[in-house]
Amino acid sequence: MKTTRRNFLKSALTLGGAAIAFPTIIPSTVLGRNGKVAPSNRVCMAFIGTGNQGTGDMSNFLRDRRVQVVAVCDVNRESDGYWDNAIGGREPARRRVNDFYAQNKDSGVYKGCAVYADFRPMIERPDIDAVEVATPDHWHALLSVEAMKAGKAVYCQKPLSLTISDGRAIANAVKKYDAVFQCGSQQRSERNFRLACEYVLNGGIGKLETVECGLPGGWADYGKTAQFKTPTDVPDGLNYDFWLGPAPVAPYCKARFGVNYRWVKDYSGGQLTDWGGHHPDIAQWGMGTQYTGPVEILNAVGKAPEDPVYNTFTEFRYDCVYENGVRMTIANDLRGGVTFKGTDGTVWVNRGGLETKDKAGNKVDLYEIDEENFKVKLYQSDNHYGNFIDCIYTGRECIAPAEVAHRSITLSHLGNIAMALKASKLKWDPEKEQFIGNDEANKMLVREYRKPWVLSV
């Protein structure tokens, strides 16, 4: 077996064939002074995309004492235009890392975080074990695959992919390179979502008949830059051509960049894909269909107002019909969250909310139910970031693996395709991942990468 840092970290958990916990029962004299984990035994982690979610995620990983953040990468040096027009980019991220570690230095100074404008030399570093990809969606597949090729574990933010073809490439790469992979669909690591799904799978509401996923609509001005749609010169410190990467050439404007990229089809799929990595993912978890998908897409209706830059759907509704007859409706005008409806009751779950009713309409408190009585038990994680690090050490599959994340976001891609074609009915083969009898729809499963970028597993 080839010796890599990943294999070393994994083997460090095994002594004489018996698994041991890391790092709590290893003597502090082995790990370092005062019981702290020695840097040589930590997961060395790097971050690609440090403007929005990536920076927040980085803060969570910084607090995990098993992790050492060693590098950050972004094509933007430093600017506003991110969440609530906050400042983001590689230099603010580097400062945050250095300031965090400086707190534990007698000198109060730390300068150990490297900074990159190009991801390629960074992922080739042999001392880096794991990479987070938190870029716009059109970069997710290429960056994730290249990182796995380089032997890294990957935490990729949702939505997993820009296209169904991209998602399949990521899932295939995980298998080919035996990579540890976590998608940032963190609702799977929240107890209320898991309880709701377990209750449904254990027959708590009888035979499941329909599922409703209520997602937000519109074009939210997350970056407070939506009014800046007139093309301007590229700001100093931003490699805009690199930011576009495999996407088509387009003139720079502030509304296109930063966090509002979500409303441009070349980079994302609107609220439907932004939230498609969350509620439809939970729906499939509770349906027991997380490794497959629907066989038909029906009644697709979408609306996208005329705009010089934004072109994703602001209103959407469509039905996904599964082989067992269960129908999932995904729409922006449904109650937010996931609603499971069965012959003997309903379950609604959302962030911070969980409501269950029996057939007569009486409330059922799932928090009072003894989970040990459930015959079907789902993967339990109480910390999405911690679960990723756990799995790097153990080799166990993460709670939001690539294949599952791919199947979940496929639902959003199918809806966007059906609405773009104004198709009232599309037949889908979830095994072959092809539309049946519709060549036009099949052409939309993949998008051509702009040269010189090539996605190759």
C-alpha positions in Angstrom: 0.0 0.0 0.0 1.3 3.4 -0.9 2.2 5.5 2.1 0.4 8.8 2.2 -0.5 11.2 4.9 -4.1 10.0 4.6 -3.0 6.3 5.1 -0.8 7.3 8.0 -3.6 9.2 9.8 -5.9 6.3 9.2 -3.4 3.7 10.4 -2.7 5.9 13.5 -6.1 4.8 14.7 -5.2 1.1 14.7 -2.9 -0.6 17.1 -2.5 -4.3 17.0 -5.6 -4.6 14.8 -7.8 -2.8 17.4 -9.3 0.6 16.8 -8.4 3.3 19.2 -10.0 6.7 19.7 -8.0 9.7 18.5 -6.8 11.8 20.2 -8.3 11.6 23.6 -6.7 8.4 24.9 -3.2 8.9 23.4 -0.8 10.1 26.1 -0.1 13.8 26.0 3.6 13.0 26.0 3.1 11.5 22.5 0.9 14.3 21.2 2.6 17.3 22.6 2.6 19.4 25.7 -0.5 19.8 27.8 -2.3 17.1 25.9 -2.6 19.2 22.7 -2.5 17.3 19.4 0.9 17.6 17.8 0.9 19.3 14.4 2.3 16.2 12.7 -0.8 14.3 13.8 -3.3 16.9 12.8 -5.3 17.0 9.5 -3.6 19.7 7.5 -6.3 21.5 5.6 -6.5 24.1 2.8 -9.5 26.1 1.5 -10.3 27.0 -2.1 -12.8 29.9 -2.2 -12.7 32.2 0.8 -15.3 34.8 0.1 -18.6 33.5 1.4 -19.5 30.1 2.9 -15.9 28.9 2.7 -14.7 31.5 5.3 -17.5 30.6 7.7 -16.7 26.9 7.3 -13.0 27.6 7.9 -13.8 29.1 11.3 -15.5 25.9 12.3 -12.6 23.8 11.2 -10.2 26.1 13.0 -12.0 25.3 16.2 -11.4 21.6 15.7 -8.1 20.8 17.5 -7.5 17.9 15.2 -7.2 20.3 12.3 -4.4 22.6 11.2 -5.3 25.1 8.5 -2.2 25.6 6.4 -3.3 27.4 3.2 -6.0 29.4 1.6 -6.7 30.1 -2.1 -8.9 32.5 -3.9 -8.6 34.3 -7.3 -9.7 37.5 -5.5 -7.1 39.2 -3.3 -9.6 41.3 -1.2 -12.9 43.1 -1.9 -16.4 43.6 -0.7 -19.5 42.1 -2.5 -19.9 39.0 -0.3 -22.6 38.2 2.3 -24.1 41.6 3.2 -21.4 43.2 1.2 -18.7 41.9 3.6 -15.0 41.8 2.8 -13.7 38.6 1.5 -10.9 37.1 -0.5 -7.6 35.3 0.1 -5.9 38.0 2.2 -8.7 38.4 4.8 -8.8 34.6 5.1 -5.1 34.4 5.7 -5.3 37.1 8.4 -8.2 35.2 10.1 -6.1 32.0 10.2 -3.0 33.7 11.4 -4.9 35.7 14.0 -6.6 32.6 15.3 -3.4 30.6 15.8 -1.5 33.7 17.2 -3.8 33.6 20.2 -2.0 30.5 21.4 1.5 31.8 20.8 3.6 33.3 23.5 4.7 35.9 21.0 1.2 36.6 19.9 2.3 36.3 16.3 1.7 33.5 13.8 2.4 33.7 10.1 2.1 30.0 9.1 -0.9 30.2 6.7 0.2 30.2 3.0 -1.8 32.0 0.4 -2.4 31.1 -3.2 -4.1 32.7 -6.2 -4.0 29.4 -8.2 -5.2 26.2 -6.7 -2.9 23.9 -8.7 0.4 24.3 -6.8 -1.5 24.2 -3.5 -3.2 20.8 -4.0 0.1 19.3 -5.0 1.6 20.0 -1.6 2.2 16.6 0.0 1.6 17.9 3.5 -2.0 18.9 2.8 -4.5 16.1 3.7 -7.9 17.8 3.0 -9.3 20.6 0.9 -12.6 22.5 1.1 -14.1 23.7 -2.2 -16.4 26.6 -1.6 -16.3 28.4 -4.9 -19.2 29.2 -7.3 -20.9 26.0 -8.4 -19.4 25.9 -11.9 -16.0 25.2 -10.3 -17.1 22.5 -7.9 -16.5 19.4 -10.1 -13.2 20.4 -11.6 -11.7 21.4 -8.3 -13.0 18.4 -6.4 -11.8 15.9 -9.0 -8.4 17.5 -9.2 -8.0 17.5 -5.4 -9.0 13.8 -5.2 -6.5 13.0 -8.0 -3.9 14.6 -5.7 -4.9 12.3 -2.9 -6.8 14.8 -0.8 -10.0 14.4 1.2 -12.6 16.9 0.0 -15.3 18.9 1.7 -17.3 20.4 -1.1 -20.0 23.0 -0.4 -23.5 22.4 -1.8 -24.9 22.4 -4.3 -22.6 19.6 -5.4 -22.6 20.4 -9.1 -23.7 22.7 -11.9 -24.9 19.9 -14.1 -25.9 16.2 -13.8 -22.7 15.3 -15.7 -20.5 17.2 -13.3 -22.1 15.5 -10.3 -21.6 12.1 -11.8 -17.9 12.9 -12.4 -17.5 13.8 -8.7 -19.2 10.6 -7.5 -17.1 8.5 -9.9 -13.9 10.2 -8.8 -14.6 9.4 -5.2 -14.9 5.7 -6.1 -11.9 5.7 -8.4 -9.5 7.4 -5.9 -11.1 6.0 -2.7 -11.5 9.5 -1.4 -13.1 10.8 1.7 -15.8 13.2 0.6 -18.3 15.3 2.4 -20.9 17.6 0.8 -21.9 20.6 2.8 -25.6 19.5 3.1 -25.3 20.1 6.9 -29.0 19.5 7.6 -28.1 15.8 7.7 -26.2 16.5 10.9 -29.1 18.1 12.7 -31.2 15.9 14.9 -34.7 17.1 13.9 -34.1 16.2 10.3 -32.8 12.8 11.1 -35.7 12.1 13.5 -38.2 13.1 10.9 -36.7 10.8 8.3 -36.4 7.9 10.7 -40.0 8.2 11.8 -41.2 8.1 8.2 -39.0 5.2 7.3 -40.2 3.3 10.4 -43.9 3.6 9.3 -44.8 6.4 11.7 -47.1 8.0 9.2 -48.2 4.8 7.5 -47.6 4.4 3.8 -45.9 7.4 2.4 -47.9 9.0 -0.4 -46.5 12.5 -1.1 -43.6 14.8 -0.2 -43.5 18.6 -0.4 -40.3 20.6 -0.6 -40.8 24.3 -0.1 -37.8 26.4 -1.2 -37.3 30.1 -1.4 -37.8 32.0 -4.7 -36.6 35.2 -6.1 -33.2 36.7 -6.6 -32.0 37.7 -3.2 -29.4 40.5 -3.1 -27.1 38.7 -0.8 -24.1 40.8 -1.8 -25.9 44.2 -1.8 -24.6 44.6 -5.4 -27.6 43.8 -7.5 -27.9 47.3 -8.8 -24.4 47.2 -10.4 -25.2 45.4 -13.6 -23.4 47.7 -16.1 -20.0 46.2 -17.2 -17.0 47.9 -15.7 -13.2 47.4 -15.6 -12.1 44.4 -13.5 -11.0 45.5 -10.1 -7.3 45.3 -9.2 -6.5 42.1 -7.3 -9.2 40.0 -9.1 -8.2 37.4 -11.7 -11.6 37.5 -13.4 -10.7 35.2 -16.3 -9.7 32.6 -13.7 -12.9 33.2 -11.8 -14.9 32.5 -14.9 -12.8 29.4 -15.5 -14.7 26.8 -17.4 -17.7 29.1 -17.8 -18.3 31.2 -21.0 -16.6 34.6 -21.4 -18.8 37.4 -20.0 -18.1 41.1 -19.2 -17.4 41.8 -15.6 -19.9 43.6 -13.4 -20.2 43.7 -9.6 -23.6 42.1 -9.7 -22.2 39.0 -11.4 -19.4 38.5 -9.0 -19.3 37.8 -5.2 -22.3 36.0 -3.7 -24.9 37.0 -6.3 -23.4 34.7 -8.8 -26.2 32.3 -7.9 -28.7 34.1 -10.2 -26.6 33.4 -13.3 -27.2 30.1 -15.1 -23.5 29.9 -16.2 -22.5 29.6 -12.6 -25.4 28.2 -10.7 -29.1 27.4 -10.8 -30.8 30.0 -8.6 -32.7 29.3 -5.4 -33.7 25.9 -6.8 -30.1 24.6 -6.7 -29.0 26.7 -3.7 -31.6 25.1 -1.5 -31.8 21.9 -3.6 -28.8 20.6 -1.7 -30.9 20.8 1.5 -34.6 20.1 1.5 -34.8 17.7 -1.5 -31.8 15.9 0.1 -33.7 15.4 3.3 -36.8 14.4 1.3 -34.9 11.6 -0.4 -33.3 10.5 2.9 -36.8 10.1 4.4 -38.1 8.4 1.3 -35.3 5.8 1.3 -34.4 6.9 -2.3 -31.1 8.6 -1.7 -29.3 6.3 -4.2 -31.8 6.6 -7.0 -34.2 9.1 -8.3 -37.6 9.7 -10.0 -38.8 8.2 -13.2 -40.9 11.1 -14.3 -40.8 14.9 -14.1 -44.3 16.4 -14.5 -46.1 19.7 -14.6 -42.9 21.9 -14.7 -43.6 25.6 -14.6 -41.0 28.3 -14.1 -40.7 32.1 -14.4 -37.6 34.2 -14.8 -38.1 38.0 -15.3 -36.2 39.8 -18.0 -32.8 41.0 -16.7 -29.5 42.0 -18.2 -27.5 39.6 -15.9 -29.7 37.4 -13.8 -31.6 34.6 -15.6 -32.3 31.8 -13.2 -35.9 30.9 -12.3 -37.5 33.1 -9.6 -40.7 31.0 -9.4 -40.8 27.2 -9.9 -43.0 24.2 -9.4 -42.8 20.6 -10.6 -43.5 17.0 -9.6 -41.0 14.2 -9.3 -42.7 10.8 -9.5 -40.9 7.7 -8.2 -41.2 4.1 -9.3 -43.2 3.2 -6.1 -45.7 5.9 -6.9 -44.6 8.5 -4.3 -44.8 12.0 -5.7 -42.5 14.8 -4.5 -43.4 18.4 -5.3 -40.7 21.0 -5.3 -41.9 24.6 -5.4 -41.3 28.1 -4.1 -44.9 28.6 -2.9 -45.1 25.6 -0.5 -44.5 25.7 3.2 -40.7 26.1 3.7 -39.0 22.8 4.6 -40.1 19.2 3.9 -43.5 17.8 4.5 -44.0 14.0 4.4 -47.7 13.0 4.0 -48.8 9.4 4.6 -51.9 7.3 5.1 -51.6 7.7 8.9 -50.2 11.2 9.5 -47.8 13.9 8.5 -44.3 15.1 9.4 -43.0 18.6 8.7 -39.4 19.5 9.3 -37.4 22.7 8.8 -34.4 24.3 10.4 -35.4 24.7 14.0 -38.8 23.1 13.5 -40.4 19.7 13.7 -44.1 19.0 13.7 -45.8 15.6 13.6 -49.5 14.8 13.5 -51.3 11.4 13.5 -54.2 10.5 11.2 -56.7 12.3 13.5 -54.6 15.5 13.5 -53.2 15.0 17.0 -49.7 16.2 17.6 -46.9 13.7 18.2 -43.8 14.7 20.0 -40.9 12.9 18.2 -38.4 14.1 20.8 -40.2 12.0 23.4 -40.1 8.8 21.3 -37.4 6.3 22.2 -35.2 6.1 19.1 -34.0 2.7 20.2 -37.3 1.3 19.1 -36.7 2.3 15.5 -35.9 -0.7 13.4 -34.5 1.5 10.6 -31.7 3.7 12.0 -30.0 6.4 10.0 -26.4 7.5 10.1 -26.1 9.8 13.1 -23.8 12.9 13.0 -24.1 15.8 15.4 -21.4 17.9 13.8 -21.0 18.1 10.0 -17.5 19.4 10.0 -16.4 17.0 12.8 -17.9 14.1 10.9 -15.6 14.9 7.9 -12.5 14.9 10.1 -13.7 11.7 11.9 -14.0 10.0 8.5 -10.5 11.1 7.5 -9.1 9.2 10.5 -11.4 6.2 10.3 -12.0 5.8 6.5 -15.7 5.6 7.1 -18.1 7.1 4.6 -19.2 10.6 5.5 -22.9 11.4 6.3 -23.3 13.4 3.0 -21.2 11.4 0.5 -20.9 12.3 -3.1 -23.2 9.7 -4.6 -26.0 10.8 -2.3 -25.4 14.5 -2.8 -25.3 13.9 -6.6 -28.7 12.1 -6.5 -30.2 14.9 -4.4 -29.1 17.9 -6.5 -30.1 15.9 -9.6 -33.7 16.7 -8.6 -33.0 20.4 -9.0 -31.2 20.0 -12.3 -34.1 17.9 -13.6 -36.5 20.6 -12.7 -34.4 23.4 -14.3 -34.2 21.4 -17.5 -37.9 20.6 -17.6 -38.8 24.3 -17.0 -36.3 25.5 -19.6 -37.9 23.2 -22.1 -41.4 24.0 -20.9 -42.0 20.3 -20.8 -45.1 19.0 -19.1 -43.7 15.5 -18.9 -40.2 14.1 -19.0 -39.3 10.4 -18.5 -36.1 9.8 -16.6 -34.0 6.7 -16.2 -32.3 7.1 -12.8 -30.0 4.1 -13.4 -28.6 5.3 -16.7 -29.1 9.0 -15.8 -30.6 9.7 -19.2 -34.0 11.1 -20.4 -36.0 8.6 -22.3 -37.0 9.6 -25.8 -35.9 13.3 -25.5 -32.6 14.2 -27.2 -33.0 17.9 -26.5 -33.2 17.3 -22.7 -30.2 14.9 -22.8 -28.1 17.6 -24.3 -28.7 19.7 -21.2 -27.1 17.1 -18.9 -23.7 18.4 -19.7 -22.1 21.8 -20.5 -19.0 22.3 -22.5 -16.0 23.6 -20.6 -14.2 26.7 -21.9 -10.7 26.0 -22.9 -8.2 25.2 -21.6 -10.2 23.7 -18.7 -11.0 20.0 -18.9 -12.9 17.8 -16.5 -11.3 14.4 -16.5 -11.8 11.7 -13.9 
